[in-house]
Amino acid sequence: MKGVSIEERAVNLAHYIIETKDTVRGAARKFGVSKSTVHKDVSERLTHINKALAIEVRAVLDENKAERHIRGGMATKHKFEDKHKVG
């Protein structure tokens, strides 16, 4: 994201997370920045740039956080099933 201001990056990250319902980790991978940068951009910087957008992205992040244990459990289940396939 070279050549893009921090404010633009924060807004772009927020729009991406809202549209795709992606996680902080997924957004970081997509935009080539760290998870810490994504979190700081959408949690802190965005509140000063666009309060309404910050509220929208917070709802998605809260939903992702609530579902995190389910995704982790499913990943473990699939890993276990693949490891113990017969045949």
N, C-alpha and C positions, 0 to 999 in steps of 0.2 A: 504494500500500500504506500509505496514511496510517492512523494509529490502530493499527498492528500493531507490536509490539516487534521489535527487531533479532533476538532469539532466535527468535521465531515466524517471521519472514521467512526466516531461514536454514533452518529446518526445512521450511517450505513450499516453498522453492526446491529443496531436496534431494529432497523427495518428487516434485515436478514433474519434475525431471531424471531421476530413477530410473524413474518411470512412463512418461515419453514418450521417453526416450533423447535428449532435445533437447540442443542445444549451449548453452554459456554465453551466446552471443549471442542465441539464440532465447529462452532463459529471461529474459534481461534485457529483451527486447522485450515478452514476455508480462506481466512483473511491473512494467514501467515504471521500471526502475532501470538503472544503468550496468553494463557488463560487469565493471568493476572491483569493484563492489559484490557482484555475484553470485559472482565468484571469491573475494573475501575472505570472504563469508558461508559458502560451502560448503567452502573450503579451510582457513580459519583458525578462524573462530568456531564452526563446527559441531563441530570436534574437542573443544571444551570443553563443548559442550551434549549431544551424543550421538555418542560415538565409533563405534558400530556403523553408524549412518546415514552418518557421514563416510566410512567405509571403502567403503560401498556406492556412494555418489555418486562417490568417487574412481575406482572401477572404470569407471563410465560415462564420466567425463571422460577417463580414459586411453584408453578405446576410441575416443571421438570424436577425440581428438588423433591417434591412430594412423591414423584414416581421413580426416583432414583433407585430406591431399594428394590423395586420390582424389576427394573431393567438389569440390575446387578444379579439378582436371583435367577433371572431367565438366562443370562450369559453363563452363569455357573452350571445351570441345568444342561444347557446345550453342550458345554464343554465336557461334562461328565458323560452325557449320552454318546457323544462322538468318540470319546476315549474307550468306552466299553461296548462298542458295537461288536456283534458276533458275525463272523463270516467273511 
